[in-house]
Amino acid sequence: MFKKKALLLLAVLFVPALLVAQSGKVSDNLSLPSKILNGERKYGIYLPPDYATSEREYPVLYLLHGSGDDQTGWIQFGEVLNIADKAINDGTATPMIIVMPDANTGRRGYFNSMKGDWLYEDFFFNEFMPFIEKKYRIKKDKRFRAISGLSMGGGGTFMYALHHPELFSAAAPLSAAVGPVTLEEAKISYKRNTPDATDEQMEAYYNRHSAVALIKAIPDASKNSIRWFIDCGDDDRLSAGNSFVHMAMMEKQVPHEFRIRDGGHTWTYWRASLPKVLEFVSASFHQF
């Protein structure tokens, strides 16, 4: 009799905890057809714990991988399932959908090519986002859409948010590859990859793909349109570029959070950054 009562007591104590600590779901081998890129494009997705049992729409975070990874990176090495579940169950993040596109197939990167023969950015905005936001129950207002990413994906975060401030409420580049700081530096880099590019083409491409150049060109009326969270390790080779961006934002008076923490260009660093990103973008989703 005593044993039965003890088991019943354990059930009463532990079942509520199990109900609270629900788990989301990740998939990392999904795909969609792309006319722009002429083939199938893969993506991964995180659906929050109550997605399957509710009928409501959710905010969305587009989470971009770095160079050498693909749509599986944040799931396999970034532990997005465990980190997002914990943040949501702890109440530090709102339930959200997290979408992870593949930018490592065909050509590596999130941008259109200088010659116009590879249009990944066009794919992202004209095919990928509309597909995702139709297939899943996603709130489609700017307020409920955010973007983040690491390294190459941090560069993509800067570019996409600066190119389309009307689409994102928050942007959180991590250890970002910010692009060339000066036009002279850009020309040296571009010539290696596109030796026949003209000075006019290189200058136009620089103005479109340098975070510093884009920040300097932000209209005063748009300085508050996005909430920025910039995070980079003190031992990261990209910390200097991120500091240049921080200084450009300070000079332009663009509100932003800037963090230099102990660490390098590693998954250990980015796993520690992700909970802060989820909390930051959640605050944007909750703003009125």
PAZAPA-4460 file (N, C-alpha, C; in steps of 0.05 Angstrom, whole numbers, plus 32768, in hexadecimal, padded with zeros to 4 digits):
% residues 288
    n_x    n_y    n_z   ca_x   ca_y   ca_z    c_x    c_y    c_z   seq   type   mol
   8011   7FE8   8000   8000   8000   8000   8011   8019   8000     1      M     A
   8026   8018   8012   8039   802E   8014   8047   8033   7FF9     2      F     A
   804E   801D   7FEB   805D   8020   7FD2   804B   802D   7FBD     3      K     A
   8031   8025   7FBC   801F   8031   7FA9   801B   804F   7FAE     4      K     A
   8019   8057   7FC8   8017   8073   7FCE   802F   8083   7FC6     5      K     A
   8046   8076   7FCA   8060   8084   7FC3   8061   8088   7FA4     6      A     A
   8059   8074   7F95   8059   8076   7F78   8045   808B   7F6E     7      L     A
   802E   808C   7F7B   801A   80A0   7F74   8025   80BC   7F7A     8      L     A
   8032   80C0   7F91   803E   80D9   7F98   8053   80E2   7F83     9      L     A
   8064   80CF   7F7B   8078   80D5   7F67   806B   80DE   7F4C    10      L     A
   8055   80D1   7F45   8047   80D8   7F2C   803C   80F4   7F2E    11      A     A
   8030   80FB   7F45   8025   8115   7F49   803A   812B   7F47    12      V     A
   8052   8124   7F52   8068   8138   7F52   8074   813C   7F36    13      L     A
   8078   8126   7F28   8088   8127   7F0F   8078   812C   7EF6    14      F     A
   805E   8123   7EF5   804F   8127   7EDD   804B   8144   7ED5    15      V     A
   8045   8156   7EE8   8043   8173   7EE0   805D   817D   7ED4    16      P     A
   8074   8175   7EE0   808E   817E   7ED5   8092   8174   7EB8    17      A     A
   808A   815B   7EB3   808D   8150   7E98   807B   815F   7E85    18      L     A
   8063   8167   7E8E   8050   8175   7E7D   805B   8191   7E76    19      L     A
   8068   819E   7E89   8072   81B9   7E85   808A   81B8   7E72    20      V     A
   809C   81A5   7E76   80B5   81A3   7E66   80B0   8195   7E4C    21      A     A
   809F   81A0   7E3B   8099   8194   7E21   80B0   8199   7E0E    22      Q     A
   80B0   8189   7DF9   80C6   818B   7DE6   80BB   8194   7DCB    23      S     A
   80CA   81A4   7DBD   80C3   81AB   7DA1   80CC   8195   7D8E    24      G     A
   80CD   819B   7D75   80D4   8188   7D60   80E6   8195   7D4C    25      K     A
   80FB   8187   7D44   810C   8191   7D2E   810B   817D   7D17    26      V     A
   810E   8188   7CFF   8111   8179   7CE6   8128   8187   7CD7    27      S     A
   813A   8177   7CCB   8151   8184   7CBE   8155   817C   7CA1    28      D     A
   8142   816D   7C95   8145   8164   7C7A   812D   816A   7C69    29      N     A
   8121   8181   7C6E   8109   818A   7C5E   8113   8199   7C46    30      L     A
   8101   819C   7C32   810A   81AA   7C1A   80F3   81B8   7C0C    31      S     A
   80FA   81CA   7BFA   80E7   81D7   7BE8   80F3   81DB   7BCD    32      L     A
   80E3   81DC   7BB8   80EF   81E1   7B9D   80F4   81FE   7B99    33      P     A
   810A   8205   7B8B   8111   8220   7B85   8115   8224   7B67    34      S     A
   8105   8235   7B5B   8109   823D   7B3F   8121   824F   7B3D    35      K     A
   8125   8260   7B50   813B   8274   7B4F   8156   8266   7B50    36      I     A
   8158   8252   7B61   8172   8243   7B63   8172   8229   7B54    37      L     A
   815C   8223   7B46   815A   820D   7B34   8160   81F2   7B42    38      N     A
   8151   81ED   7B58   8154   81D3   7B65   8146   81D3   7B80    39      G     A
   8149   81BC   7B8E   813D   81BA   7BA9   814F   81C8   7BBD    40      E     A
   8143   81D5   7BD0   8152   81E2   7BE6   8149   81D7   7C01    41      R     A
   815C   81CF   7C11   8156   81C3   7C2B   8154   81D8   7C41    42      K     A
   8146   81D1   7C56   8145   81E2   7C6D   813F   81D1   7C86    43      Y     A
   8145   81DB   7C9D   813D   81CF   7CB6   812A   81E1   7CC5    44      G     A
   811B   81D6   7CD8   8108   81E6   7CE6   8104   81DB   7D03    45      I     A
   8100   81EE   7D15   80F9   81E8   7D31   80DC   81F1   7D35    46      Y     A
   80CB   81DF   7D3E   80AF   81E6   7D45   80AD   81E5   7D64    47      L     A
   80A1   81F9   7D70   80A0   81FA   7D8D   808F   81E4   7D99    48      P     A
   8091   81DF   7DB4   8084   81C9   7DC0   8066   81C6   7DBC    49      P     A
   8058   81DD   7DBA   803B   81DA   7DB8   8031   81DE   7D9B    50      D     A
   8043   81DE   7D88   803B   81E3   7D6C   8026   81CE   7D63    51      Y     A
   802B   81B5   7D69   8019   819F   7D5F   7FFE   819F   7D6D    52      A     A
   7FFC   81AB   7D84   7FE3   81AA   7D93   7FD3   81C4   7D93    53      T     A
   7FDF   81D9   7D87   7FD1   81F3   7D86   7FC9   81F9   7D69    54      S     A
   7FBA   820E   7D66   7FB2   8216   7D4B   7FBB   8233   7D45    55      E     A
   7FCB   823E   7D58   7FD3   825A   7D55   7FEB   825E   7D43    56      R     A
   7FF0   8276   7D3C   8008   827D   7D2C   801F   8285   7D3F    57      E     A
   8037   8283   7D35   804F   8287   7D45   8062   829C   7D38    58      Y     A
   8071   82AA   7D49   8087   82BA   7D3E   809C   82A8   7D31    59      P     A
   80AE   82B3   7D21   80C1   82A3   7D13   80DD   82B0   7D16    60      V     A
   80F1   829F   7D1A   810D   82A7   7D19   811B   8298   7D03    61      L     A
   8126   82A6   7CF0   8137   829A   7CDB   8153   8299   7CE6    62      Y     A
   815E   8281   7CE7   8178   827C   7CF4   818C   8271   7CDF    63      L     A
   81A0   8280   7CD9   81B2   827A   7CC2   81CC   826D   7CCC    64      L     A
   81D4   8259   7CBD   81ED   824A   7CC4   8205   8258   7CBA    65      H     A
   821D   824E   7CC2   8236   8259   7CB9   8242   824A   7CA2    66      G     A
   8259   8254   7C98   8266   8248   7C82   826F   822B   7C89    67      S     A
   826A   8219   7C76   8272   81FD   7C7B   825C   81EC   7C87    68      G     A
   8248   81F9   7C93   8230   81EB   7C9D   821A   81EC   7C89    69      D     A
   8203   81E1   7C91   81EB   81E2   7C81   81D3   81E5   7C94    70      D     A
   81BC   81DE   7C8B   81A4   81E1   7C9B   81A4   81CF   7CB4    71      Q     A
   81B6   81BC   7CB6   81B7   81AA   7CCD   81C9   81B6   7CE3    72      T     A
   81D9   81CA   7CDD   81ED   81D4   7CF0   81E2   81DC   7D0B    73      G     A
   81CE   81ED   7D0B   81C2   81F7   7D24   81B4   81E0   7D33    74      W     A
   81AB   81CC   7D25   819D   81B6   7D32   81B1   81A3   7D3E    75      I     A
   81C6   819B   7D2E   81D9   8187   7D37   81ED   8192   7D4B    76      Q     A
   81F9   81A9   7D44   820F   81B4   7D55   8205   81CB   7D67    77      F     A
   81F1   81D9   7D5E   81E6   81F0   7D6E   81D2   81E8   7D82    78      G     A
   81C9   81CF   7D82   81B6   81C4   7D95   819D   81D6   7D98    79      E     A
   8193   81DE   7D81   817C   81F1   7D82   8164   81E6   7D90    80      V     A
   815F   81CC   7D8D   8148   81BF   7D9A   8149   81C2   7DB8    81      L     A
   815F   81BA   7DC4   8161   81BB   7DE1   8161   81D8   7DEB    82      N     A
   816F   81EA   7DDD   8172   8205   7DE6   8157   8214   7DE4    83      I     A
   8149   8210   7DCD   812F   821E   7DC9   811A   8213   7DDC    84      A     A
   811A   81F8   7DE0   8107   81EC   7DF3   810B   81F8   7E0F    85      D     A
   8124   81F9   7E18   812A   8202   7E33   8121   8220   7E35    86      K     A
   8128   8230   7E22   8121   824D   7E23   8102   8251   7E24    87      A     A
   80F4   8241   7E14   80D7   8243   7E13   80CB   8239   7E2D    88      I     A
   80D4   8222   7E37   80C9   8217   7E50   80D0   8227   7E68    89      N     A
   80E7   8235   7E67   80EF   8247   7E7D   80E1   8262   7E7C    90      D     A
   80D5   8268   7E66   80C7   8281   7E63   80D9   8298   7E5A    91      G     A
   80F2   8293   7E53   8103   82A8   7E4A   8100   82AE   7E2C    92      T     A
   80F3   829C   7E1E   80ED   82A0   7E01   80D0   8298   7DFC    93      A     A
   80C4   82A6   7DE9   80A9   82A0   7DE1   80AA   8288   7DCE    94      T     A
   8095   8277   7DCD   8094   8262   7DB9   8096   826E   7D9D    95      P     A
   80A9   8263   7D8D   80AE   826E   7D72   80B6   8257   7D60    96      M     A
   80B3   825B   7D46   80BD   8249   7D32   80D9   8253   7D29    97      I     A
   80EC   8241   7D27   8107   8248   7D1F   810D   823A   7D05    98      I     A
   8114   8249   7CF1   8118   823F   7CD6   8136   8241   7CCE    99      V     A
   8141   822B   7CC4   815E   822A   7CBE   8162   8222   7CA1   100      M     A
   8167   8235   7C8F   816A   822F   7C72   8186   8224   7C6D   101      P     A
   8189   8216   7C56   81A3   820C   7C4D   81AF   8220   7C39   102      D     A
   81C6   822B   7C3F   81D4   823C   7C2D   81F0   8231   7C26   103      A     A
   81F1   8216   7C23   820A   8209   7C1E   8208   81F6   7C06   104      N     A
   81F3   81F8   7BF6   81EF   81E6   7BE0   81F0   81F6   7BC6   105      T     A
   81FF   81EC   7BB2   8202   81FB   7B99   8219   820F   7B9C   106      G     A
   8214   8224   7BAB   8229   8236   7BB3   8225   823E   7BD0   107      R     A
   823A   8245   7BDD   8239   824B   7BFA   8233   8269   7BFE   108      R     A
   821F   826F   7C0E   821A   828B   7C15   81FD   8294   7C12   109      G     A
   81F7   82AB   7C1E   81DC   82B5   7C1F   81D6   82CB   7C0B   110      Y     A
   81EA   82D3   7BFB   81E7   82EA   7BEA   81E4   82E3   7BCC   111      F     A
   81DA   82F6   7BBD   81DB   82F3   7BA0   81F8   82F7   7B97   112      N     A
   81FF   82EA   7B81   821A   82ED   7B77   821D   8308   7B68   113      S     A
   8235   8311   7B66   823A   832B   7B59   8231   832A   7B3B   114      M     A
   8235   8312   7B2E   822E   830F   7B12   8210   830A   7B0E   115      K     A
   8202   8304   7B24   81E5   82FF   7B21   81DF   82E3   7B18   116      G     A
   81F2   82D0   7B19   81ED   82B5   7B11   81E6   82A2   7B28   117      D     A
   81E5   82AD   7B40   81DC   829E   7B58   81CE   82B1   7B6A   118      W     A
   81B4   82AD   7B6E   81A3   82C1   7B7B   8197   82B6   7B95   119      L     A
   81A8   82B0   7BA8   819E   82A4   7BC1   818D   82B7   7BD1   120      Y     A
   8194   82D0   7BD2   8184   82E3   7BE1   8168   82E6   7BD5   121      E     A
   8167   82E6   7BBA   814D   82E7   7BAD   813C   82CE   7BB4   122      D     A
   8149   82B7   7BB4   813C   829E   7BBC   8131   82A1   7BD9   123      F     A
   8141   82AB   7BEB   8139   82AC   7C07   8120   82BD   7C0B   124      F     A
   811F   82D4   7BFE   8108   82E6   7C03   80F1   82E1   7BF0   125      F     A
   80F6   82D7   7BD9   80E0   82D4   7BC5   80D4   82B8   7BC5   126      N     A
   80E3   82A4   7BCE   80D9   8289   7BCE   80D9   827C   7BEA   127      E     A
   80EF   827E   7BF8   80F2   8270   7C11   80E0   827B   7C27   128      F     A
   80E1   8294   7C2D   80D0   829F   7C42   80B3   829C   7C3B   129      M     A
   80A9   82A2   7C23   808D   829E   7C1D   8085   8280   7C21   130      P     A
   8096   826E   7C19   8090   8251   7C1C   808D   824A   7C39   131      F     A
   80A0   8252   7C4A   80A0   824C   7C66   8088   8258   7C74   132      I     A
   8082   8271   7C6E   806D   827F   7C7C   8051   8278   7C72   133      E     A
   8050   8268   7C5D   8036   825D   7C54   8033   8241   7C5F   134      K     A
   8049   8232   7C61   8048   8215   7C69   8043   8213   7C87   135      K     A
   804F   8225   7C97   804D   8223   7CB4   803D   823B   7CBF   136      Y     A
   8032   8237   7CD7   8021   824B   7CE3   8032   8261   7CEF   137      R     A
   8039   8274   7CDE   804B   8289   7CE5   803D   82A5   7CE4   138      I     A
   8042   82B5   7CF9   8038   82D1   7CF8   8048   82E0   7CE4   139      K     A
   803B   82ED   7CD1   8049   82F9   7CBA   804F   8317   7CBD   140      K     A
   804A   8323   7CD4   8051   833F   7CD8   806E   8341   7CDE   141      D     A
   807A   8358   7CD7   8096   835E   7CDD   809C   835A   7CFA   142      K     A
   808A   8362   7D0B   808F   8360   7D28   8095   8344   7D31   143      R     A
   808B   8330   7D24   808E   8314   7D2C   80A3   8305   7D1C   144      F     A
   80B5   8313   7D0E   80C9   8306   7CFD   80E4   8311   7D06   145      R     A
   80F7   82FE   7D0B   8112   8305   7D12   8126   82F4   7D03   146      A     A
   8140   82FD   7D03   8154   82EE   7CF5   816E   82EE   7D05   147      I     A
   817C   82D8   7D04   8196   82D5   7D12   81A7   82C1   7D03   148      S     A
   81C0   82C0   7D0A   81D2   82AD   7CFD   81EE   82B0   7D06   149      G     A
   81FF   829C   7D01   821A   829D   7D0A   822E   829F   7CF2   150      L     A
   8244   82AE   7CF6   8259   82B0   7CE2   824F   82B8   7CC7   151      S     A
   8251   82A7   7CB3   8245   82AD   7C99   8227   82B4   7C9C   152      M     A
   821A   82A6   7CAD   81FD   82AB   7CB3   81F9   82C5   7CC2   153      G     A
   820D   82CD   7CD2   820C   82E8   7CDE   820E   82FE   7CC9   154      G     A
   821F   82F9   7CB5   8220   830C   7C9F   8206   830D   7C90   155      G     A
   81FA   82F5   7C8B   81E0   82F4   7C7F   81CB   8303   7C8F   156      G     A
   81CD   8301   7CAA   81BA   830F   7CBC   81BC   832D   7CB8   157      T     A
   81D5   8337   7CB8   81D9   8354   7CB3   81CD   835C   7C99   158      F     A
   81D4   834E   7C83   81CB   8356   7C69   81AD   8355   7C66   159      M     A
   81A1   833F   7C6E   8184   833B   7C6A   8174   8350   7C7A   160      Y     A
   817D   8355   7C93   816E   8369   7CA3   8172   8385   7C99   161      A     A
   818B   838B   7C90   8190   83A6   7C85   8183   83AA   7C6A   162      L     A
   8181   8394   7C5A   8174   8396   7C40   8156   8398   7C43   163      H     A
   814B   838B   7C58   812E   838A   7C5B   8125   8390   7C77   164      H     A
   812A   83A9   7C81   8122   83B0   7C9C   8103   83AF   7C9F   165      P     A
   80F5   83AF   7C89   80D7   83AE   7C8B   80CE   8392   7C92   166      E     A
   80DF   837E   7C91   80D7   8362   7C96   80DE   8357   7CB1   167      L     A
   80F2   8363   7CBF   80FC   8357   7CD8   80FA   836B   7CEF   168      F     A
   80F1   8361   7D06   80F0   8372   7D1E   810B   8371   7D2D   169      S     A
   8119   835B   7D2B   8132   8358   7D3A   8146   8348   7D29   170      A     A
   8160   834F   7D2D   8176   8341   7D20   818C   833C   7D34   171      A     A
   8197   8324   7D34   81AC   831C   7D47   81C3   830E   7D39   172      A     A
   81D5   831D   7D2D   81EC   8311   7D21   8200   8307   7D36   173      P     A
   820A   82EF   7D33   821D   82E3   7D46   8238   82DE   7D37   174      L     A
   824E   82E8   7D43   8268   82E4   7D37   8267   82E8   7D19   175      S     A
   825C   82FF   7D11   8254   8303   7CF5   826C   8309   7CE3   176      A     A
   826B   82FE   7CCB   827C   8306   7CB5   826F   831F   7CA9   177      A     A
   8279   8337   7CAF   826A   834F   7CA9   8270   835A   7C8D   178      V     A
   8281   834D   7C7E   8288   8357   7C64   829F   836B   7C65   179      G     A
   82A9   8374   7C4E   82C0   8387   7C4E   82B8   83A1   7C5C   180      P     A
   82CB   83AB   7C6B   82C6   83C5   7C79   82CA   83DC   7C67   181      V     A
   82DD   83DB   7C54   82E2   83F0   7C41   82DF   83E7   7C25   182      T     A
   82DB   83F9   7C12   82D8   83F2   7BF6   82F3   83E7   7BEB   183      L     A
   8309   83F2   7BF4   8323   83E7   7BEB   8327   83CA   7BF3   184      E     A
   8320   83C4   7C0C   8321   83A8   7C15   830E   8397   7C05   185      E     A
   82F7   83A1   7BFE   82E3   8392   7BEF   82EE   838B   7BD3   186      A     A
   82FA   839E   7BC7   8303   839A   7BAB   8318   8384   7BAA   187      K     A
   832A   8383   7BBE   833E   836D   7BBF   8331   8352   7BC1   188      I     A
   831D   8351   7BD3   830F   8337   7BD7   82FF   8330   7BBE   189      S     A
   82F0   8343   7BB2   82DF   833D   7B9C   82EF   8334   7B83   190      Y     A
   8306   8340   7B7F   8317   833A   7B68   8320   831D   7B68   191      K     A
   8323   8312   7B80   832B   82F5   7B82   8315   82E3   7B77   192      R     A
   82FC   82EA   7B7D   82E6   82D9   7B76   82DA   82E0   7B5B   193      N     A
   82DB   82FA   7B54   82D0   8303   7B3A   82E4   8315   7B2D   194      T     A
   82F9   830A   7B21   830F   831A   7B16   8307   832D   7B00   195      P     A
   82F0   8328   7AF2   82E8   833A   7ADC   82D4   834F   7AE5   196      D     A
   82CF   8351   7B00   82BC   8365   7B09   82C7   8381   7B05   197      A     A
   82B5   8394   7AFE   82BC   83B0   7AFA   82BC   83BE   7B15   198      T     A
   82C9   83D6   7B15   82C8   83E6   7B2E   82AC   83ED   7B36   199      D     A
   829B   83F3   7B22   827F   83FA   7B28   8270   83E2   7B35   200      E     A
   8275   83CA   7B2A   8268   83B3   7B35   8271   83AD   7B52   201      Q     A
   828B   83B0   7B56   8296   83AB   7B71   828C   83BF   7B85   202      M     A
   828A   83D8   7B7D   8281   83ED   7B90   8263   83E8   7B96   203      E     A
   8253   83E1   7B82   8237   83DC   7B87   8233   83C4   7B99   204      A     A
   8244   83AF   7B95   8242   8397   7BA5   824B   839D   7BC2   205      Y     A
   825F   83AD   7BC5   8269   83B4   7BE0   8253   83C3   7BEF   206      Y     A
   8247   83D6   7BE2   8232   83E6   7BEF   821A   83D6   7BF7   207      N     A
   8216   83BF   7BE9   8200   83AD   7BEE   8206   8398   7C03   208      R     A
   8221   8392   7C07   8228   837A   7C17   823D   8380   7C2C   209      H     A
   8241   8399   7C33   8251   83A0   7C4A   823F   83AB   7C60   210      S     A
   8240   839E   7C77   822F   83A8   7C8D   8236   83C5   7C94   211      A     A
   824F   83CC   7C94   8257   83E7   7C9B   824B   83FB   7C87   212      V     A
   824E   83F5   7C6D   8243   8407   7C58   8225   8409   7C5A   213      A     A
   8218   83F3   7C60   81FA   83F4   7C62   81F1   8404   7C7A   214      L     A
   8200   8401   7C90   81F8   8410   7CA8   81FC   842E   7CA4   215      I     A
   8212   8435   7C97   8216   8452   7C92   8201   845D   7C80   216      K     A
   81F3   844C   7C70   81DF   8456   7C5D   81C3   8454   7C69   217      A     A
   81BF   844B   7C81   81A4   8449   7C8D   8197   8464   7C8F   218      I     A
   8180   8468   7C84   8172   8482   7C87   816B   8487   7CA5   219      P     A
   816C   849F   7CAD   8166   84A6   7CC9   814B   849B   7CD2   220      D     A
   8138   849B   7CC0   811D   8492   7CC7   811C   8474   7CCC   221      A     A
   8130   8465   7CC4   8130   8448   7CC7   8143   843E   7CDC   222      S     A
   814F   8450   7CEC   8164   8447   7CFF   8158   8436   7D15   223      K     A
   813E   8439   7D1B   8132   842A   7D31   8120   8413   7D27   224      N     A
   8122   840C   7D0E   810F   83F9   7D03   8116   83DC   7D0B   225      S     A
   812E   83D7   7D13   8136   83BB   7D1B   8144   83BC   7D36   226      I     A
   813E   83A9   7D47   814D   83A6   7D60   8165   8394   7D5A   227      R     A
   817D   839D   7D61   8196   838F   7D5A   81A3   8384   7D73   228      W     A
   81AD   836B   7D70   81BD   835D   7D85   81D5   8351   7D77   229      F     A
   81ED   835D   7D7C   8205   8354   7D6F   8218   8348   7D84   230      I     A
   8221   8330   7D7E   8230   8320   7D92   8248   8313   7D84   231      D     A
   8260   8316   7D90   8278   830A   7D84   828C   8305   7D9A   232      C     A
   829B   82EF   7D98   82AF   82E8   7DAC   82C8   82F9   7DAB   233      G     A
   82D5   82FD   7DC2   82ED   830D   7DC2   8305   8300   7DB5   234      D     A
   8304   82E6   7DB2   8319   82D8   7DA4   8312   82D1   7D87   235      D     A
   82FC   82DB   7D7D   82F3   82D5   7D62   8301   82E7   7D4E   236      D     A
   830A   82DB   7D38   8318   82EA   7D23   8305   82FF   7D16   237      R     A
   82EB   82FC   7D1A   82D8   830F   7D0E   82D0   8326   7D22   238      L     A
   82DD   8326   7D39   82D4   833A   7D4D   82DB   8357   7D44   239      S     A
   82F1   835A   7D35   82F7   8375   7D2C   82E2   8380   7D19   240      A     A
   82D9   8370   7D06   82C3   8378   7CF4   82AA   837F   7D02   241      G     A
   82A3   836F   7D16   828B   8375   7D26   828E   838F   7D36   242      N     A
   82A6   8394   7D3F   82AB   83AE   7D4D   82A8   83C5   7D3B   243      S     A
   82B1   83C2   7D21   82AE   83D8   7D0E   8290   83DD   7D09   244      F     A
   8280   83C8   7D08   8263   83CB   7D05   8257   83D9   7D1D   245      V     A
   8260   83D1   7D35   8256   83DE   7D4D   825C   83FC   7D4D   246      H     A
   8275   8403   7D44   827C   8420   7D43   826C   842F   7D2E   247      M     A
   8267   8421   7D17   8256   842E   7D03   823A   8433   7D0D   248      A     A
   822F   8420   7D1C   8214   8423   7D28   8214   843A   7D3D   249      M     A
   822A   843B   7D4C   822C   8451   7D60   822C   846C   7D52   250      M     A
   823C   846E   7D3D   823F   8487   7D2F   8224   848F   7D21   251      E     A
   8216   847B   7D17   81FC   8480   7D0A   81E5   8482   7D1D   252      K     A
   81EB   847C   7D37   81D7   847C   7D4C   81C0   8468   7D47   253      Q     A
   81C9   8450   7D3F   81B7   843A   7D3C   81B6   842A   7D56   254      V     A
   81A0   8429   7D64   819E   841A   7D7D   81A5   83FC   7D79   255      P     A
   81B6   83F1   7D8B   81BD   83D5   7D88   81CA   83CC   7DA3   256      H     A
   81C9   83B2   7DA6   81D7   83A5   7DBC   81F0   8398   7DB0   257      E     A
   8207   839D   7DBD   8221   8393   7DB3   822F   8383   7DC9   258      F     A
   8235   836A   7DC4   8241   8359   7DD8   825B   834D   7DCE   259      R     A
   8270   8351   7DDE   8289   8342   7DDA   828D   8331   7DF2   260      I     A
   828B   8317   7DEF   828E   8304   7E06   82A7   82F4   7E03   261      R     A
   82AE   82E6   7E18   82C5   82D4   7E17   82BF   82BD   7E05   262      D     A
   82D0   82B8   7DF1   82CB   82A1   7DDF   82D5   82A6   7DC3   263      G     A
   82D4   8291   7DB3   82DD   8292   7D98   82C8   828C   7D84   264      G     A
   82D0   8283   7D6C   82BE   827D   7D56   82B6   8260   7D58   265      H     A
   82A6   8259   7D6C   82A0   823D   7D72   8283   8238   7D78   266      T     A
   827B   821F   7D76   825F   8218   7D7D   825A   821B   7D9B   267      W     A
   826F   8219   7DAB   826C   821E   7DC8   8262   823A   7DCD   268      T     A
   826E   824D   7DBE   8266   8269   7DC0   8249   826D   7DB6   269      Y     A
   8243   8262   7D9F   8229   8267   7D93   8212   8259   7DA2   270      W     A
   8218   8242   7DAE   8203   8235   7DBF   81FD   8247   7DD7   271      R     A
   8211   8254   7DE1   820C   8267   7DF8   81FE   8280   7DEE   272      A     A
   8201   8288   7DD5   81F4   82A0   7DCA   81D7   829B   7DC5   273      S     A
   81D0   8283   7DBC   81B4   827E   7DB3   819F   8285   7DC7   274      L     A
   81A2   827D   7DE1   818D   8285   7DF4   8189   82A3   7DF6   275      P     A
   819F   82B2   7DF4   819D   82CF   7DF5   818F   82DA   7DDC   276      K     A
   8194   82CD   7DC5   8186   82D5   7DAD   8168   82D0   7DAF   277      V     A
   8161   82B9   7DB9   8144   82B2   7DBC   8136   82C5   7DCF   278      L     A
   8144   82CD   7DE4   8138   82E0   7DF7   8135   82FB   7DEA   279      E     A
   814A   8303   7DDB   814A   831E   7DCE   8133   8320   7DB9   280      F     A
   8131   830C   7DA8   811D   830E   7D93   8101   830B   7D9F   281      V     A
   80FE   82FC   7DB4   80E4   82F9   7DC2   80DB   8314   7DCC   282      S     A
   80ED   8325   7DD6   80E6   833F   7DDF   80DB   8350   7DC8   283      A     A
   80E7   834C   7DB0   80DD   835A   7D98   80C1   8351   7D91   284      S     A
   80BC   8336   7D92   80A2   832C   7D8C   808C   8337   7D9F   285      F     A
   8094   833D   7DB8   8081   8345   7DCC   807B   8363   7DCB   286      H     A
   808B   8372   7DBC   8088   838F   7DBC   806E   8397   7DAF   287      Q     A
   8063   83AD   7DB8   804A   83B8   7DAC   8051   83D2   7D9F   288      F     A
***
